[in-house]
Amino acid sequence: MMLTVNGLSQEAAPRPGQCLRTLLRDLGWFGVKKGCDAGDCGACTVHLDGEPVHSCLVPALRAEGRAVTTIEGLSGPCGPDAAVPDRLHPVQEAFLAAQGFQCGFCTPGMVMTAAALDQGQRRDLGAALKGNLCRCTGYRAIADAIAGIADAIAGIADASAGSADASADSAVAEGDGAGGDPCGRSLPAPAGPAVVSGRARYTFDLAVEGLLHLKVLRSPHAHAEILQVDRAAALAVPGVVAVFTHEDVPASRYSTGRHEDPRDDAPDTLMLDRIVRFVGQRVAAVVAESEAAAEAGVAALVVTYAPRPALLDAERALDPDAPRVHDPGPPGADAPPLHPHPNLAAEVHGQVGDVEAGFAEADLVIEGTYRSQRIQHAHLETHGALGWRDEAGRLVLRTSSQVPFLTRDALAALLGLDRAQVRVLCGRVGGGFGGKQEMLTEDLVALAVLRLGRPVKWEFTRSEQFTGATTRHPMRVRVKLGARRDGTLTAIALDVLAETGAYANHAGGVLHHGCNEVIGVYRCPNKRVDGVSVYTHTVPAGAFRGYGLSQTIFAVESAMDDLARGLGLDPYLLRRRNAVRPGDPLVSTSLEPHDVAYGSYGLDQCLDRAEAAMREPGGEAPPGPGWRVGEGMAMAMIDTIPPRGHRAEARLSLTGAGTYALAVGTAEFGNGTATVHGQIAASVLGTRPGRVRLHASDTDAVGHDTGAYGSTGTVVAGQATLRAAEDLARAIRAAAAARTGTDPAACRLAGEAVETPAGPVPLADLAPLDAVGRADGSPRSVAFNVQAFRVAVHPGTGEVRILRSLHAADAGRVINPMQCRGQIEGGVAQALGAALYEEVRLDGAGRVETQSFRSYHIPAFADVPRTEVLFADTYDRIGPLGAKSMSESPFNPVAAALGNAIRDATGARLTETPFAPDRIYRAVAAARTCGS
């Protein structure tokens, strides 16, 4: 058939049943993304004869003789391989100016929808954008882009003054930062033009000749032994070239979770196992010439299972007669850790002071039990990897990962290869939120490449993302607080039960982290924590934004609110009275010295600014009669870097063109590090960020980088960039001084030259010069967040409307205010989804029921309120150029603050998330009954 794509007449032969999305990608139009293949997310939106459509729902044959416009052709006719055009479409310009993206995976579809809106539709963006989802931004920047706002929006906090109402510099007006220090200014992302024009290349946005496709058969049982896998019918399917089972893979155990020290995660996983431990576990892999053939091969496999008893209740996990998820193996590197009970994946116990004496001296004791549910990361780019052998015979993996170096190391160990024989790199990564701190696809792809000698691709479907990836750890948290009449805390006790699911990736780290800063933020002489993480036969949990703190903070900050009410104290006052202050030891369950310090302190400012702002006019008016209005707040502290090492290396070179080449290992997945690294380097080198060219996320680029998780992209990898820039600046000054016979101390870098007493020396004349910077992630600082809400609740329906959302953050010196504000807004939006409706639901057999965005509701445009962001005015002595982390911590206090606001409005204390309307209705009814 013939069709016109972006002004070009193209011939195509659609496969039976093929959709327009896959056809366009087959033709090289990689700006058309896959987020769901069900018409739910809008990432694949194109114009068909001028009308926006979800191309995953349009049969390819229906495009015959018609005109298709993708994101690449929005600004004019072009070919699939055309560069970013000199002139963008006005909507693309608006998205660029307002920084209307973070990871950018949803941006092509969002731009295509926005470009088709008329003026009336733009007045109701909630309805107009109901078919387009964004997981990163919180939608505020998208709304600003559609409104055509080119200047930064009033309300961005000025990084230098910390003012709540100061406007940041305009991303458009400032270009790439000409004139003055680029740090502290809202400069645009260097990849912005490529993102808004569809030229940014994500994991699968390249054509590979001779590509094979991998698909996986997953277990229908929560617990079973595989007795036999009959491959004959699968191998007979035309196009199938191989089937791999547990008999064909290495026998070494490993963890899918990735940390600098591999011993942080239990090695309890096999690439393919004879025993399946959750519904959705990998059973066998089929590799074929096409995805359709691979899927047909999977369907043809015949597996004989011997079902076993399954443990689906975490509360029963440690019972003596509970089904065992893992049998303890013999001591050795390949065996899971031996615990008193085989279902105990991790535990933490600690105490300071005398907790029972502390409760005895309290005038008021508050106790409560709180439960947090499973939630999915729901990044729009699913997990996936593409592998091949390069010209030298090395194994190369292109993957959607936050941890390419740790993945390389794990693959080398698992497959018996030297690290130099493996290269792992990333394109632009379409979101992560901790979910891509796992090795979930790369191992099988690597195995298939090595065995078959051809390129292999495996891309998760959205269903697989829910059933075969990881979730947040569901937790049951019991908290007990004691205080004197004046509000001074006398004792804190925490009892935590976390459910890690079938495998213990991140079980120990999440448990320890969740039990640390949540009580470390309070000055209390008597503290006790008892926590366990248990195995069950359910979908594994893993790293998730906040890494355990969102669950425990929900419990502690809810109890603190009840304590304030019981004592008749203002909730802000109660926090101020008990919050840690500079000079206090940072104590959770141990007095042992560690490497966490007050690099800066802004919790007092966060509390003051949030309280003051909530007292000022703002937000929406209550809906009307029958609604009850209330306010609530919660605070949080987080260590800015994970413990036990987090290393990064940066390489910076002065090129013959007088520009700079910066290589870092950290990944850009919407966290803004690509922008910040350029700003840091440019600040030190006295140049514009546009003169610093970045190469990232490639194990060939630098020696090592632990990965972009734990909010370390700025504070660890950025520290390495800072040190490389400082060393290179010294080398440049020394070279210029040697050339002119002057003192290096009298030489100054200025744009494209070095100013010396003897006159300017062009940088190009001094090249090549190189420098390497390294950081090990120690010492670590602390960051603070305060969230406040005003809500309206309808007691008759349980509906909640957020009238005002305000977030105060201590991020140190804010390197890029617009992008940092976007991180906070996105974190709050994601946390609202977790607090109000997101839940990975399992049926009675352990099967995930929520396998699509139709059944798993992530926030859409109409669901998210505008969050006012206030920055504290601090400068961190530990972080690079005064910066602190701020990508994951905004998530943590949101559920507690919202629950406290609902309690203020209705008198009902919600102790379980999500706060669904029926749950709110029943709680309000119960509170009314108790009150009467």
BAZA-615459 format. One line per 2 residues: number of its first residue (from 0); their letters; for each residue x, y, z of C-alpha. Coordinates in pm, whole numbers, plus 50000, padded with zeros to 5 digits. Example, Ala and Ser with C-alpha at 12.3 -4.5 7.8 and 13.67 -1.06 7.14 Angstrom:
! residues 2
0	AS	51230:49550:50780  51367:49894:50714
! end
This chain:
! residues 932
0	MM	50000:50000:50000  50100:50365:49967
2	LT	50073:50633:50233  50221:50976:50292
4	VN	50426:51022:50608  50549:51370:50694
6	GL	50513:51477:50333  50697:51175:50189
8	SQ	50520:50914:49982  50609:50572:50124
10	EA	50529:50218:50023  50458:49964:50295
12	AP	50335:49607:50329  50162:49578:50665
14	RP	50164:49242:50837  49826:49085:50917
16	GQ	49682:49264:51217  49964:49519:51233
18	CL	49882:49854:51390  49989:50190:51254
20	RT	50231:50250:51542  50450:49951:51463
22	LL	50431:50018:51090  50556:50373:51137
24	RD	50842:50251:51353  50926:49987:51092
26	LG	50957:50277:50847  51203:50453:51079
28	WF	50972:50705:51249  51099:50642:51602
30	GV	50930:50949:51748  50616:50734:51770
32	KK	50645:50566:52113  50500:50258:52278
34	GC	50373:50309:52632  50077:50074:52647
36	DA	49961:49940:52305  49607:49974:52439
38	GD	49517:50334:52363  49560:50436:52726
40	CG	49871:50655:52741  49882:50859:52418
42	AC	50258:50821:52367  50194:50698:52011
44	TV	49973:50990:51904  50005:51097:51539
46	HL	49788:51300:51304  49593:51102:51047
48	DG	49465:51341:50782  49512:51616:51040
50	EP	49323:51445:51323  49508:51319:51634
52	VH	49481:50942:51683  49640:50681:51904
54	SC	49829:50493:51637  49838:50173:51843
56	LV	49460:50147:51794  49456:50219:51420
58	PA	49501:49920:51188  49791:49999:50956
60	LR	49578:49924:50650  49352:50216:50734
62	AE	49637:50455:50657  49640:50355:50290
64	GR	49626:50662:50072  49614:50893:50370
66	AV	49847:51154:50518  50022:51075:50846
68	TT	50212:51332:51048  50438:51220:51329
70	IE	50627:51438:51576  50924:51450:51336
72	GL	50716:51614:51064  50513:51854:51275
74	SG	50726:52151:51176  50738:52054:50808
76	PC	50811:51773:50560  51116:51564:50647
78	GP	51272:51221:50623  51304:50969:50907
80	DA	51672:51049:50961  51642:51428:50942
82	AV	51819:51632:51209  51642:51866:51449
84	PD	51492:52135:51227  51608:52494:51250
86	RL	51250:52609:51299  51027:52417:51535
88	HP	50648:52417:51541  50509:52678:51785
90	VQ	50387:52403:52020  50731:52243:52019
92	EA	50882:52583:52094  50637:52627:52381
94	FL	50723:52287:52530  51090:52373:52501
96	AA	51044:52711:52667  50833:52587:52957
98	QG	51043:52270:53009  50727:52070:52947
100	FQ	50901:51734:52981  51140:51540:53202
102	CG	51222:51195:53069  51045:51306:52750
104	FC	50905:50967:52652  50546:51097:52656
106	TP	50641:51427:52491  50595:51338:52122
108	GM	50241:51218:52185  50168:51510:52417
110	VM	50294:51762:52160  50091:51601:51881
112	TA	49774:51617:52091  49843:51975:52199
114	AA	49909:52085:51841  49560:51974:51739
116	LD	49372:52153:52018  49156:52449:51938
118	QG	49122:52745:52170  48811:52605:52335
120	QR	48977:52274:52410  49273:52452:52564
122	RD	49040:52602:52822  48966:52252:52954
124	LG	49295:52066:52944  49169:51803:53184
126	AA	48930:51682:52916  49156:51760:52622
128	LK	49452:51562:52760  49260:51275:52917
130	GN	49416:51039:52663  49777:51144:52728
132	LC	49964:51036:53041  50286:51173:53188
134	RC	50452:51002:53484  50728:51258:53542
136	TG	50620:51621:53535  50303:51651:53740
138	YR	50158:51828:53430  50216:52187:53549
140	AI	50494:52245:53295  50281:52085:53024
142	AD	49994:52321:53106  50236:52614:53092
144	AI	50367:52496:52756  50020:52466:52609
146	AG	49935:52808:52739  50227:52933:52533
148	IA	50423:53057:52828  50779:53130:52725
150	DA	50903:53284:53045  50950:53084:53363
152	IA	50634:53094:53568  50601:53317:53871
154	GI	50633:53100:54177  50962:52932:54096
156	AD	51186:52996:54391  51496:53197:54313
158	AS	51791:52976:54393  52010:53252:54530
160	AG	51753:53434:54742  51527:53141:54828
162	SA	51222:53362:54773  50888:53191:54741
164	DA	50758:53431:54481  51066:53519:54278
166	SA	51072:53418:53912  51360:53218:53774
168	DS	51538:53324:53460  51364:53253:53135
170	AV	51488:52940:52966  51439:53101:52628
172	AE	51580:53442:52708  51895:53300:52861
174	GD	51972:53054:52585  52247:52826:52709
176	GA	52360:53062:52978  52567:53330:52812
178	GG	52690:53577:53070  52731:53514:53443
180	DP	52742:53195:53645  52514:52938:53480
182	CG	52447:52765:53814  52134:52881:53992
184	RS	51958:52963:53667  51676:52788:53482
186	LP	51869:52699:53170  51709:52461:52920
188	AP	51793:52094:52892  52054:52037:52619
190	AG	51847:51750:52479  51532:51963:52471
192	PA	51519:52032:52096  51569:51661:52022
194	VV	51302:51562:52274  51030:51800:52149
196	SG	51104:51721:51784  51107:51343:51832
198	RA	51477:51305:51750  51584:51193:52099
200	RY	51675:50826:52080  51549:50590:52349
202	TF	51642:50225:52395  51476:50079:52087
204	DL	51494:50383:51861  51737:50238:51611
206	AV	51721:49991:51326  51929:49674:51364
208	EG	51985:49437:51075  51918:49069:51137
210	LL	51739:49133:51464  51589:48844:51657
212	HL	51307:48888:51907  51278:48730:52250
214	KV	50958:48655:52435  50906:48478:52765
216	LR	50657:48223:52893  50554:48319:53246
218	SP	50428:48099:53527  50054:48064:53587
220	HA	50126:47934:53938  50234:48116:54252
222	HA	50448:47817:54353  50529:47509:54152
224	EI	50801:47277:54032  50859:47251:53659
226	LQ	50867:46883:53573  50906:46917:53197
228	VD	50914:47175:52921  50821:47026:52584
230	RA	50979:47252:52319  50892:47052:52009
232	AA	50581:47243:51907  50748:47578:51975
234	LA	51053:47491:51768  50821:47387:51485
236	VP	50670:47736:51464  50803:47908:51149
238	GV	51062:48167:51248  51146:48026:51591
240	VA	51522:47970:51621  51572:47875:51987
242	VF	51402:47791:52315  51582:47830:52647
244	TH	51472:47669:52975  51629:47625:53319
246	ED	51836:47343:53170  52016:47587:52937
248	VP	52122:47871:53166  52403:47924:53416
250	AS	52345:47768:53758  52482:48070:53944
252	RY	52247:48263:54170  52235:48640:54167
254	ST	52003:48926:54255  51818:49139:54005
256	GR	51870:49435:54242  52186:49631:54175
258	HE	52405:49802:54437  52769:49904:54450
260	DP	52830:49614:54689  52659:49307:54536
262	RD	52630:49158:54884  52364:49418:54970
264	DA	52107:49202:54789  52051:48832:54849
266	PD	52164:48607:54560  51837:48414:54549
268	TL	51757:48428:54175  51836:48204:53878
270	ML	51811:48321:53521  51549:48052:53465
272	DR	51453:47835:53760  51312:47486:53801
274	IV	51099:47626:54085  50861:47914:54014
276	RF	50772:48136:54308  50518:48386:54178
278	VG	50259:48417:53905  50450:48584:53624
280	QR	50794:48436:53689  50999:48353:53381
282	VA	50968:47989:53278  51120:47972:52929
284	AV	51244:48210:52660  51165:48180:52289
286	VA	51379:48359:52031  51246:48409:51679
288	ES	51275:48612:51362  50975:48829:51457
290	EA	50781:48921:51768  50477:48742:51629
292	AA	50674:48421:51578  50823:48448:51927
294	EA	50476:48496:52076  50345:48199:51879
296	GV	50639:47994:52003  50563:48086:52362
298	AA	50199:47985:52314  50311:47648:52172
300	LV	50527:47551:52471  50388:47267:52680
302	VT	50492:47278:53045  50416:47022:53310
304	YA	50398:47174:53658  50369:47021:54004
306	PR	50193:47291:54206  50308:47350:54561
308	PA	50145:47530:54856  50174:47905:54821
310	LL	50229:48171:55087  50027:48481:54998
312	DA	49989:48644:55342  50290:48832:55479
314	ER	50146:48815:55830  50182:48435:55816
316	AL	50528:48429:55663  50718:48358:55984
318	DP	50477:48098:56120  50649:47765:56177
320	DA	50415:47588:55935  50412:47857:55664
322	PR	50502:47739:55311  50866:47811:55240
324	VH	50942:48043:54952  51311:47949:54940
326	DP	51475:47642:55084  51799:47737:55261
328	GP	52091:47636:55047  52436:47525:55156
330	PG	52669:47800:55279  52844:47974:54995
332	AD	52836:48272:54762  52545:48130:54562
334	AP	52317:48057:54858  52060:48297:55001
336	PL	52153:48428:55347  52064:48190:55628
338	HP	51812:48346:55868  51634:48198:56170
340	HP	51332:48141:55945  51368:48063:55573
342	NL	51100:48321:55487  51289:48598:55665
344	AA	51459:48799:55391  51599:49078:55611
346	EV	51563:49223:55958  51665:49528:56156
348	HG	51658:49569:56532  51798:49858:56730
350	QV	51744:50071:57036  51884:50379:57202
352	GD	51794:50476:57556  51520:50306:57757
354	VE	51202:50305:57551  50976:50159:57817
356	AG	51092:50418:58068  51029:50685:57808
358	FA	50670:50574:57762  50624:50556:58139
360	EA	50718:50922:58180  50495:51038:57893
362	DL	50180:51236:57959  50025:51106:57637
364	VI	50095:50789:57440  49966:50744:57084
366	EG	49962:50408:56905  49853:50313:56556
368	TY	49892:50055:56281  49929:50176:55922
370	RS	49939:49988:55594  50087:50091:55259
372	QR	50005:49905:54938  50197:49778:54638
374	IQ	50234:50035:54364  50398:50018:54024
376	HA	50659:50258:53891  50458:50288:53568
378	HL	50735:50460:53374  50609:50494:53019
380	ET	50911:50327:52863  50890:49966:52977
382	HG	51190:49753:53065  51388:49624:52771
384	AL	51726:49552:52621  51885:49513:52281
386	GW	52205:49311:52245  52465:49230:51979
388	RD	52835:49160:51929  53048:49448:51807
390	EA	53332:49434:51553  53574:49318:51822
392	GR	53341:49040:51932  53242:49209:52255
394	LV	52895:49166:52398  52707:49498:52375
396	LR	52380:49568:52557  52173:49880:52492
398	TS	51927:49894:52777  51674:50104:52962
400	SQ	51863:50109:53291  51958:50335:53578
402	VP	52265:50121:53649  52459:50032:53331
404	FL	52793:49972:53507  52647:49747:53776
406	TR	52456:49559:53507  52779:49508:53311
408	DA	52951:49370:53620  52660:49136:53696
410	LA	52647:49005:53338  53020:48943:53330
412	AL	53003:48746:53655  52693:48552:53554
414	LG	52815:48459:53206  53179:48398:53295
416	LD	53314:48691:53095  53580:48945:53170
418	RA	53432:49292:53227  53629:49420:52928
420	QV	53430:49180:52709  53099:49348:52799
422	RV	52976:49695:52714  52647:49832:52847
424	LC	52508:50164:52730  52182:50354:52743
426	GR	51999:50577:52505  51776:50832:52667
428	VG	51585:50642:52938  51209:50684:52955
430	GG	51161:50711:53331  51277:50492:53615
432	FG	51180:50592:53973  51398:50310:54107
434	GK	51234:50043:53893  51530:50037:53655
436	QE	51779:49973:53935  51718:49610:53842
438	ML	51854:49366:53588  51530:49221:53452
440	TE	51591:49178:53078  51961:49210:53008
442	DL	52058:48861:53128  51836:48664:52889
444	VA	51917:48895:52599  52289:48853:52664
446	LA	52255:48476:52683  52066:48465:52354
448	VL	52323:48685:52179  52610:48466:52298
450	RL	52437:48141:52205  52294:48250:51869
452	GR	52550:48504:51748  52283:48748:51628
454	PV	52132:49070:51765  51842:49009:52005
456	KW	51569:49238:52138  51338:49196:52435
458	EF	51089:49470:52522  50838:49428:52802
460	TR	50473:49471:52724  50273:49688:52963
462	SE	50119:49372:53106  50465:49229:53173
464	QF	50557:49554:53343  50289:49484:53602
466	TG	50338:49108:53632  50709:49057:53575
468	AT	50881:49371:53703  50885:49500:54063
470	TR	50663:49707:54290  50697:49920:54600
472	HP	50726:49710:54916  50386:49682:55085
474	MR	50432:49747:55458  50250:49717:55785
476	VR	50391:49971:56030  50304:49990:56398
478	VK	50410:50313:56564  50399:50420:56926
480	LG	50482:50773:57040  50508:50918:57388
482	AR	50531:51288:57480  50509:51529:57771
484	RD	50234:51790:57790  50457:52050:57624
486	GT	50500:51818:57324  50853:51697:57397
488	LT	50890:51342:57274  50992:51088:57536
490	AI	50988:50766:57331  50938:50631:56978
492	AL	50883:50266:56891  50851:50133:56538
494	DV	50750:49781:56436  50770:49718:56059
496	LA	50663:49424:55847  50771:49462:55485
498	ET	50679:49216:55210  50956:49162:54957
500	GA	50761:48907:54752  50924:48607:54589
502	YA	51276:48751:54574  51476:48970:54810
504	NH	51611:49230:54568  51641:49546:54784
506	AG	51472:49380:55085  51747:49474:55329
508	GV	51817:49819:55189  51452:49925:55178
510	LH	51390:49797:55531  51695:49968:55683
512	HG	51637:50294:55497  51268:50298:55580
514	CN	51349:50258:55950  51624:50520:55962
516	EV	51553:50883:55870  51184:50849:55962
518	IG	51278:50863:56331  51624:51009:56283
520	VY	51459:51343:56210  51329:51364:56568
522	RC	51526:51453:56883  51411:51183:57120
524	PN	51631:51009:57379  51451:50674:57360
526	KR	51398:50500:57027  51341:50138:56926
528	VD	51295:49974:56588  51205:49617:56509
530	GV	51161:49541:56142  51144:49235:55923
532	SV	51111:49186:55550  50956:48856:55451
534	YT	50929:48643:55142  50589:48554:54995
536	HT	50483:48388:54672  50392:48721:54511
538	VP	50536:48956:54251  50871:49083:54385
540	AG	50909:49426:54538  51216:49638:54473
542	AF	51354:49989:54475  51088:50259:54452
544	RG	51106:50637:54486  51173:50706:54856
546	YG	51313:50356:54916  51093:50257:55211
548	LS	51051:50600:55366  50714:50684:55211
550	QT	50557:50388:55391  50707:50453:55734
552	IF	50668:50832:55712  50299:50780:55643
554	AV	50277:50599:55976  50497:50822:56192
556	ES	50371:51155:56058  50008:51043:56094
558	AM	50078:50947:56454  50253:51280:56512
560	DD	49940:51456:56392  49728:51259:56639
562	LA	49979:51341:56911  49951:51713:56833
564	RG	49571:51690:56850  49580:51499:57175
566	LG	49807:51760:57331  49622:52053:57181
568	LD	49933:52172:56997  49978:52314:56650
570	PY	50127:52044:56422  50402:52279:56301
572	LL	50491:52366:56660  50512:52000:56759
574	RR	50756:51934:56474  50968:52238:56557
576	RN	50987:52134:56921  51121:51790:56836
578	AV	51302:51824:56503  51674:51764:56490
580	RP	51889:52075:56470  52249:52133:56368
582	GD	52472:51995:56639  52230:51717:56737
584	PL	52348:51364:56666  52163:51203:56377
586	VS	52030:50901:56565  51784:50636:56459
588	TS	51860:50307:56634  52232:50331:56701
590	LE	52482:50579:56843  52765:50440:56632
592	PH	52943:50704:56423  52860:50714:56055
594	DV	52925:50943:55759  52598:51142:55763
596	AY	52636:51507:55861  52459:51840:55838
598	GS	52609:51968:55517  52341:52233:55550
600	YG	52014:52269:55738  51688:52409:55608
602	LD	51414:52221:55793  51332:52527:56001
604	QC	51288:52733:55683  51071:52463:55525
606	LD	50840:52456:55826  50823:52836:55848
608	RA	50757:52891:55478  50501:52618:55447
610	EA	50310:52742:55751  50326:53106:55642
612	AM	50220:53028:55286  49922:52822:55400
614	RE	49801:53119:55602  49808:53345:55298
616	PG	49527:53355:55041  49559:53100:54766
618	GE	49428:52779:54619  49076:52692:54510
620	AP	48751:52767:54688  48557:52480:54848
622	PG	48310:52315:54605  47999:52414:54799
624	PG	47758:52304:55073  47811:51963:55228
626	WR	48186:51961:55180  48417:51969:55480
628	VG	48746:52156:55458  49066:52074:55643
630	EG	49441:52126:55637  49728:51891:55705
632	MA	50105:51877:55686  50392:51634:55725
634	MA	50770:51657:55713  51051:51430:55604
636	MI	51427:51396:55614  51641:51190:55379
638	DT	52010:51106:55358  52126:51251:55029
640	IP	52330:50947:54923  52292:50572:54986
642	PR	52529:50416:55241  52821:50178:55182
644	GH	52962:50358:54882  52831:50520:54568
646	RA	53112:50595:54324  53131:50805:54011
648	EA	53395:50912:53763  53384:51198:53513
650	RL	53624:51274:53228  53652:51624:53089
652	SL	53856:51725:52787  53944:52047:52612
654	TG	53905:51980:52240  54088:52127:51945
656	AG	53779:52331:51864  53806:52507:52197
658	TY	53498:52332:52334  53470:52073:52610
660	AL	53381:51706:52603  53236:51570:52925
662	AV	53189:51197:52980  52989:51068:53277
664	GT	52850:50728:53361  52525:50840:53516
666	AE	52199:50805:53323  51951:51073:53219
668	FG	51596:50946:53271  51415:51267:53350
670	NG	51622:51353:53657  51781:51654:53485
672	TA	52141:51547:53540  52241:51609:53179
674	TV	52155:51975:53227  52309:52007:53571
676	HG	52640:51847:53477  52680:52093:53194
678	QI	52600:52383:53426  52849:52265:53689
680	AA	53130:52220:53437  53054:52551:53266
682	SV	53045:52734:53598  53396:52622:53685
684	LG	53535:52668:53334  53389:53016:53286
686	TR	53200:52920:52974  52849:52855:52847
688	PG	52687:52513:52906  52630:52490:52531
690	RV	53007:52459:52485  53014:52146:52703
692	RL	52918:51835:52505  52801:51546:52720
694	HA	52842:51172:52664  52666:50966:52932
696	SD	52550:50621:53036  52813:50414:52859
698	TD	53053:50175:53031  53313:50266:52767
700	AV	53295:50635:52858  53442:50633:53209
702	GH	53589:50388:53455  53286:50347:53679
704	DT	52956:50492:53796  52740:50319:54054
706	GA	52424:50449:53892  52152:50710:53887
708	YG	51956:50610:54194  51922:50737:54549
710	ST	51915:51095:54414  52286:51078:54336
712	GT	52297:51213:53980  52383:51561:54105
714	VV	52543:51502:54444  52779:51216:54353
716	AG	52821:51216:53975  52798:51595:53987
718	QA	53075:51603:54244  53293:51400:54007
720	TL	53215:51648:53728  53301:51938:53958
722	RA	53639:51788:54048  53719:51711:53685
724	AE	53631:52068:53590  53844:52213:53870
726	DL	54142:52001:53767  54098:52087:53400
728	AR	54066:52458:53481  54397:52442:53670
730	AI	54560:52260:53380  54432:52519:53131
732	RA	54556:52809:53341  54893:52639:53383
734	AA	54921:52578:53007  54829:52938:52928
736	AA	55076:53065:53186  55354:52848:53044
738	RT	55284:52977:52693  55287:53343:52797
740	GT	55546:53325:53078  55297:53454:53335
742	DP	55169:53341:53674  54887:53081:53658
744	AA	54715:53259:53945  54682:53565:53723
746	CR	54516:53371:53441  54139:53357:53408
748	LA	53917:53139:53192  53680:53359:52993
750	GE	53462:53196:52729  53676:53082:52436
752	AV	54007:53212:52568  54221:53243:52876
754	ET	54284:53599:52987  54649:53640:53092
756	PA	54859:53945:53183  55025:53905:52842
758	GP	54694:53894:52657  54428:53637:52569
760	VP	54523:53283:52469  54259:53097:52260
762	LA	54150:52773:52424  54188:52591:52093
764	DL	54562:52663:52106  54593:52477:52439
766	AP	54416:52156:52341  54420:51872:52400
768	LD	54401:51872:52778  54220:51618:52993
770	AV	54115:51571:53354  53941:51303:53556
772	GR	53725:51362:53862  53608:51100:54109
774	AD	53364:51090:54398  53286:50811:54643
776	GS	52962:50937:54794  53098:51006:55140
778	PR	53036:51202:55355  52660:51229:55311
780	SV	52434:51522:55390  52063:51540:55475
782	AF	51778:51705:55286  51435:51807:55417
784	NV	51082:51837:55280  50753:51968:55416
786	QA	50422:51905:55236  50097:52085:55320
788	FR	49745:52043:55182  49408:52208:55209
790	VA	49136:51965:55105  48760:51940:55077
792	VH	48597:51606:55158  48239:51508:55087
794	PG	48134:51279:55374  47845:51135:55175
796	TG	48058:51009:54886  48412:50996:55022
798	EV	48532:51221:54740  48842:51432:54807
800	RI	48930:51751:54626  49265:51914:54682
802	LR	49214:52287:54715  49577:52373:54774
804	SL	49906:52182:54756  50227:52335:54883
806	HA	50572:52184:54910  50874:52337:55084
808	AD	51211:52179:55005  51565:52212:55132
810	AG	51767:52126:54821  52076:52327:54909
812	RV	52181:52557:54629  51938:52487:54348
814	IN	52147:52449:54033  51848:52470:53797
816	PM	51531:52604:53966  51289:52520:53686
818	QC	51405:52160:53660  51425:52112:54036
820	RG	51074:52247:54074  50963:52000:53808
822	QI	51119:51714:54006  50923:51820:54313
824	EG	50596:51865:54126  50637:51526:53963
826	GV	50719:51361:54295  50411:51511:54459
828	AQ	50189:51404:54166  50318:51048:54174
830	AL	50272:51036:54552  49915:51162:54517
832	GA	49844:50870:54286  49985:50634:54548
834	AL	49787:50802:54825  49452:50818:54646
836	YE	49406:50531:54402  49711:50344:54268
838	EV	49732:49983:54380  49873:49666:54231
840	RL	49595:49427:54325  49639:49050:54354
842	DG	49364:48791:54344  49336:48497:54580
844	AG	49582:48293:54374  49851:48562:54369
846	RV	49779:48684:54016  49816:49054:53940
848	ET	49473:49186:53844  49589:49534:53742
850	QS	49776:49475:53417  49700:49791:53221
852	FR	49649:50163:53265  49276:50094:53231
854	SY	49275:49902:53559  49573:50072:53723
856	HI	49496:50442:53748  49800:50671:53737
858	PA	49730:51045:53769  49606:51212:53453
860	FA	49607:51585:53389  49268:51642:53554
862	DV	49375:51454:53870  49673:51668:53966
864	PR	49652:52002:54148  49908:52273:54096
866	TE	50169:52244:54368  50334:52562:54491
868	VL	50704:52497:54546  50912:52689:54800
870	FA	51287:52645:54833  51484:52695:55153
872	DT	51788:52921:55123  52081:52694:55211
874	YD	52424:52606:55074  52548:52256:55137
876	RI	52916:52220:55226  52916:51857:55108
878	GP	52731:51873:54778  52878:52011:54453
880	LG	52859:52392:54450  52624:52374:54749
882	AK	52362:52143:54594  52169:51862:54762
884	SM	51952:51584:54623  51584:51641:54547
886	SE	51445:51386:54301  51294:51119:54526
888	SP	51237:51290:54861  50929:51500:54764
890	FN	50732:51175:54737  50779:51082:55103
892	PV	50559:51317:55314  50263:51339:55074
894	AA	50042:51051:55193  50076:51154:55557
896	AL	50004:51520:55483  49697:51427:55281
898	GN	49575:51187:55547  49623:51456:55811
900	AI	49422:51703:55603  49140:51451:55563
902	RD	49150:51390:55939  49125:51764:55999
904	AT	48829:51792:55766  48630:51489:55880
906	GA	48761:51364:56213  48839:51029:56048
908	RL	49190:50886:56071  49277:50684:55762
910	TE	49536:50419:55841  49561:50247:55504
912	TP	49643:50370:55156  49506:50427:54901
914	FA	49246:50669:55036  48974:50541:54806
916	PD	48629:50706:54832  48468:50396:54984
918	RI	48743:50376:55244  48699:50744:55329
920	YR	48319:50707:55343  48342:50416:55589
922	AV	48605:50595:55803  48395:50911:55821
924	AA	48085:50710:55910  48276:50525:56181
926	AR	48417:50850:56319  48066:50999:56328
928	TC	47938:50693:56516  48223:50704:56766
930	GS	48176:51077:56811  47807:51031:56890
! end
